Amino acid sequence: MNNTYTIGELAKKMNVSIHTLRYYDNEGLLPFVQRKDNGQRLFTQRDLIFLNTIECLKSTGMPLKEVKQYIDWCIEGMPTVPQRYELFLERKAIVEEQIAQMQKILATINYKCDFYKNAIETGNVDVCESERKILAEKILDGTL
């Protein structure tokens, strides 16, 4: 495994733009980036891990300003571990709620796929009143 990466290599491996990596570095989100004598950024495995965490936090909806606070806590070291732990507990709760919402969405999509597959097979899209009632109950009780 390579221990260092150019900006282009890291951008490709992490599926982010070179511009984004430069921005993160300039904003202090990648505080340990090394530079060659010619000024070219040289990213290490530590930077890769920071980048992965930044992208993870961003995907939970966390603003970059708050991500920066997390990075600052990392730099401060052990005294900020409790704050970092709380931050990830909060993010975990947010992601669990997002997953629950997506599961409801998936349940509706699966229901509609089954419905339309059946309609194709039977040549009938009519829904009887008892089926509407069952569907409405599932929607109201949160299972669909």
N, C-alpha and C positions, 0 to 999 in steps of 0.2 A: 504494500500500500504506500502510495506517495505521501511524503510528509509535508510537502509544500505544493502550493498551487498558484498559478498566475491568476489574474483577475478573470481572464477568459475561461480558463479551465474550471474555476470555481463557479462562475456564472452558469456554465453548461451543466456541470454536475448537480447544481442545486436548482436549476431551472428558474433563474432570476436574471435580470438584465445586468450588464456591466454598469450601466448608469445607476441602477439600484445599489449595487455594491459600493460604488464610489460615494453615493449619497449617504448610505449607512456609515461608511468610514468617516466622512466629513462631519456627520452629526454625532460622532462618538459612540455609535452602536457597536462598532468593531474596534475596541480600544487597544488591541494588542497587535494590529496589523504591522508587519515589518515592511521595510522598504530596502530595495537594492540601492547601490551607490548611484544608479541613474534615476532613482526616484520611483521606479516601478514597484507597485505593491506586490508583496509576497505573502500569501495566506497560508496559515498552518492548520493543523487539525483542530486546534483550539478555536480558531476563527470559524472553521466549518461548523463546529458545535454551537458557537454563539449564533451563527447565521441560521442554523436549524431552529434554535430556540426562538429567535426573532420572528421567523416565518410562522412558527407554531403559535406564538402569542398574537401575531397579527391576524391569523386565521380565526381566532376566537373573537375578533372584533376589537382588540385592544389598540388604542391609539399609540402612535410612535412615541409620543411624549411619555406615556406610562411605560412603554418598553424601555425607553432611555433610563427611567428611574430604576427599573430592574437591573439594567447593565451597571448603573452606578452602584447599586447594592452589591453586585457581584465583585466589583472592584474594591469595595470597602471590606469585603471578607466576612469572616465568621460572625461578627456582631449583627449582621443583617440577615442571617439565615432565617430567623423567625418571620421576618417580613416577606422574604421570598417564598417561604412555605405557605403563608397565608395567601399570597398572590396566586400561587398555583392551585390552592384549594378553591379559591374564587373562580379561576378559569375552568377548573374541573366541573364545578356546578353549572357554569354557563354552557360548556360543551355537552354535558349530560342533558340539559334542557333542549339544546339544539338537536341532539340525537333523538330525543323523545318526539319533538316536532316533526323531524324528518321521517320517523317511523309512522306517524299518523298520515303524513303525506304519501308515503309508500303504500300504506294500507289502502288508501283511496285509489291510488294508481293501480294497484293489484286488483282491486274490486272492479274497476272500470275495464281493465284488460280482460278479466274473466267474463264480464258482462258482454263486451263486444265480441270476444271469441265465440261465446255462446250464440250471440245474434248472427254471426257469420255462419255458424254450423247449422242453426235452426231456420235461418231466414226470417227471424222475428225479433224486433226490438221492443216490443210491448213489455211493460213491466206491470205485473198485476198489483192490485192494491195491497195485498199482504206483503209482497216484496218491498214496496215503498215504506210500509210501516216498519219492517225490520231494518231497512236501511236508515230511516230517520232515527230509530232508537240507537243504532250504532253511532251515528253522528252525535247525537245528544249525550250519550254516555262516554264519548271520547275514544271509542275503539276504532272509529273511522273518521 
